[in-house]
Amino acid sequence: MPKFGKRSQRNLSTAHEDLQRLFNEVIKYFDCSVICGYRNEHDQNEAYHSGRSKLPFPRGKHNSLPSMAVDVIPYPIDWQDIKRMYMFVGFVRAVAGFMDIKIRCGADWDGDTEVRDQNFHDLPHFELIK
């Protein structure tokens, strides 16, 4: 059974307890890495200015403690394997539904299950809907 490494555990520990519960369940079945939880002002603005985020600090879901968003990617990390990332997104959405945790993901911002209508793809991004 896969398990999180120390860096993933540390990143996940900064997230809301519902995200922690969700990804602690996901890791039992699908190996993945938590690459980001909470983002401080410097990191968020760097992500914004580089185009990896659409929001400056403090408007991002990553910018509170606990964080309302995490970035999680299948392991081993291969940024070119888009198909596997979409498969992972579907798996996470299914587990979240089973656990009654409402999330939104950067592969389908409007939640309509149509991914071709997105103009900003952030496949590792998962955030709570509260």
C-alpha positions as a Markdown table, in Angstrom:
| # | Residue | x | y | z |
|---|---|---|---|---|
| 1 | Met | 0.0 | 0.0 | 0.0 |
| 2 | Pro | 1.4 | 3.5 | -0.9 |
| 3 | Lys | 2.0 | 6.0 | 1.8 |
| 4 | Phe | 2.9 | 9.7 | 2.0 |
| 5 | Gly | 6.5 | 10.7 | 2.3 |
| 6 | Lys | 7.6 | 13.3 | 4.9 |
| 7 | Arg | 7.2 | 16.3 | 2.6 |
| 8 | Ser | 3.7 | 15.2 | 1.5 |
| 9 | Gln | 2.7 | 14.7 | 5.2 |
| 10 | Arg | 4.1 | 18.1 | 6.1 |
| 11 | Asn | 2.2 | 19.8 | 3.2 |
| 12 | Leu | -1.0 | 18.0 | 3.9 |
| 13 | Ser | -0.8 | 18.8 | 7.6 |
| 14 | Thr | -1.3 | 22.5 | 6.7 |
| 15 | Ala | -4.7 | 21.7 | 5.0 |
| 16 | His | -8.2 | 21.6 | 6.3 |
| 17 | Glu | -9.1 | 18.4 | 8.1 |
| 18 | Asp | -11.5 | 17.4 | 5.4 |
| 19 | Leu | -8.7 | 17.5 | 2.8 |
| 20 | Gln | -6.5 | 15.6 | 5.1 |
| 21 | Arg | -9.2 | 12.9 | 5.6 |
| 22 | Leu | -9.8 | 12.8 | 1.8 |
| 23 | Phe | -6.1 | 12.4 | 0.7 |
| 24 | Asn | -5.3 | 10.0 | 3.6 |
| 25 | Glu | -8.0 | 7.8 | 2.0 |
| 26 | Val | -6.8 | 8.4 | -1.6 |
| 27 | Ile | -3.2 | 7.4 | -0.8 |
| 28 | Lys | -4.4 | 3.9 | 0.3 |
| 29 | Tyr | -5.3 | 3.2 | -3.4 |
| 30 | Phe | -3.5 | 5.6 | -5.6 |
| 31 | Asp | 0.2 | 6.7 | -5.0 |
| 32 | Cys | 0.4 | 10.5 | -5.0 |
| 33 | Ser | 2.4 | 13.4 | -3.6 |
| 34 | Val | 1.1 | 16.5 | -1.9 |
| 35 | Ile | 3.2 | 19.2 | -3.5 |
| 36 | Cys | 1.5 | 22.2 | -1.8 |
| 37 | Gly | -0.9 | 23.0 | 1.0 |
| 38 | Tyr | -0.6 | 26.4 | 2.7 |
| 39 | Arg | 1.1 | 29.2 | 0.6 |
| 40 | Asn | 2.5 | 32.2 | 2.3 |
| 41 | Glu | 2.4 | 35.7 | 0.7 |
| 42 | His | 5.7 | 35.3 | -1.1 |
| 43 | Asp | 4.9 | 31.9 | -2.5 |
| 44 | Gln | 1.4 | 32.8 | -3.6 |
| 45 | Asn | 2.5 | 36.0 | -5.3 |
| 46 | Glu | 5.3 | 34.1 | -7.1 |
| 47 | Ala | 2.7 | 31.5 | -8.3 |
| 48 | Tyr | 0.5 | 34.4 | -9.5 |
| 49 | His | 3.2 | 36.3 | -11.3 |
| 50 | Ser | 4.5 | 33.1 | -13.0 |
| 51 | Gly | 1.0 | 32.2 | -14.2 |
| 52 | Arg | 0.6 | 29.1 | -12.1 |
| 53 | Ser | -2.2 | 30.8 | -10.1 |
| 54 | Lys | -4.9 | 33.3 | -11.1 |
| 55 | Leu | -5.1 | 34.9 | -7.7 |
| 56 | Pro | -2.6 | 37.1 | -5.7 |
| 57 | Phe | -2.2 | 36.7 | -2.0 |
| 58 | Pro | -4.5 | 36.6 | 0.1 |
| 59 | Arg | -7.3 | 35.7 | -2.3 |
| 60 | Gly | -6.1 | 32.1 | -3.0 |
| 61 | Lys | -7.6 | 29.0 | -1.3 |
| 62 | His | -4.1 | 28.1 | -0.3 |
| 63 | Asn | -3.7 | 31.3 | 1.7 |
| 64 | Ser | -5.3 | 30.5 | 5.0 |
| 65 | Leu | -4.4 | 28.2 | 7.8 |
| 66 | Pro | -5.7 | 25.6 | 7.6 |
| 67 | Ser | -5.5 | 25.8 | 3.8 |
| 68 | Met | -8.7 | 25.2 | 1.9 |
| 69 | Ala | -6.8 | 23.8 | -1.1 |
| 70 | Val | -4.0 | 21.4 | -1.8 |
| 71 | Asp | -2.0 | 20.5 | -5.0 |
| 72 | Val | -1.7 | 16.7 | -5.3 |
| 73 | Ile | -0.2 | 14.8 | -8.2 |
| 74 | Pro | 0.2 | 11.1 | -9.0 |
| 75 | Tyr | 3.5 | 9.6 | -8.0 |
| 76 | Pro | 6.0 | 9.1 | -9.6 |
| 77 | Ile | 5.6 | 12.7 | -10.8 |
| 78 | Asp | 5.5 | 13.1 | -14.6 |
| 79 | Trp | 4.2 | 16.5 | -15.6 |
| 80 | Gln | 3.8 | 15.3 | -19.2 |
| 81 | Asp | 1.5 | 12.4 | -18.3 |
| 82 | Ile | -1.8 | 14.5 | -18.6 |
| 83 | Lys | -3.9 | 11.4 | -19.1 |
| 84 | Arg | -2.8 | 9.9 | -15.8 |
| 85 | Met | -3.5 | 13.3 | -14.1 |
| 86 | Tyr | -7.0 | 13.3 | -15.4 |
| 87 | Met | -7.5 | 9.7 | -14.3 |
| 88 | Phe | -6.3 | 10.8 | -10.8 |
| 89 | Val | -8.7 | 13.7 | -10.7 |
| 90 | Gly | -11.6 | 11.3 | -11.5 |
| 91 | Phe | -10.4 | 9.0 | -8.7 |
| 92 | Val | -10.2 | 11.8 | -6.2 |
| 93 | Arg | -13.6 | 13.1 | -7.1 |
| 94 | Ala | -15.1 | 9.6 | -6.7 |
| 95 | Val | -13.5 | 9.1 | -3.3 |
| 96 | Ala | -14.6 | 12.6 | -2.2 |
| 97 | Gly | -18.2 | 11.9 | -3.3 |
| 98 | Phe | -18.2 | 8.6 | -1.4 |
| 99 | Met | -16.9 | 10.5 | 1.7 |
| 100 | Asp | -19.4 | 13.4 | 1.2 |
| 101 | Ile | -16.6 | 15.9 | 0.9 |
| 102 | Lys | -17.4 | 18.6 | -1.6 |
| 103 | Ile | -14.5 | 19.6 | -3.7 |
| 104 | Arg | -13.6 | 21.6 | -6.9 |
| 105 | Cys | -10.6 | 20.8 | -9.0 |
| 106 | Gly | -8.5 | 22.7 | -11.4 |
| 107 | Ala | -9.3 | 20.2 | -14.2 |
| 108 | Asp | -13.0 | 21.2 | -14.1 |
| 109 | Trp | -13.5 | 24.5 | -12.4 |
| 110 | Asp | -17.2 | 24.7 | -13.1 |
| 111 | Gly | -17.9 | 21.1 | -12.0 |
| 112 | Asp | -19.8 | 20.2 | -15.2 |
| 113 | Thr | -17.5 | 17.2 | -15.9 |
| 114 | Glu | -16.6 | 18.8 | -19.3 |
| 115 | Val | -12.9 | 19.5 | -19.3 |
| 116 | Arg | -12.7 | 21.1 | -22.8 |
| 117 | Asp | -14.4 | 24.2 | -21.6 |
| 118 | Gln | -11.6 | 25.2 | -19.2 |
| 119 | Asn | -9.3 | 28.1 | -20.0 |
| 120 | Phe | -7.0 | 27.6 | -17.0 |
| 121 | His | -5.8 | 24.0 | -16.4 |
| 122 | Asp | -4.5 | 23.4 | -12.9 |
| 123 | Leu | -4.7 | 19.6 | -12.8 |
| 124 | Pro | -3.1 | 19.1 | -9.3 |
| 125 | His | -5.4 | 21.6 | -7.6 |
| 126 | Phe | -8.2 | 20.4 | -5.3 |
| 127 | Glu | -10.1 | 22.8 | -3.1 |
| 128 | Leu | -13.0 | 22.5 | -0.6 |
| 129 | Ile | -16.4 | 24.0 | -1.4 |
| 130 | Lys | -17.8 | 25.4 | 1.8 |
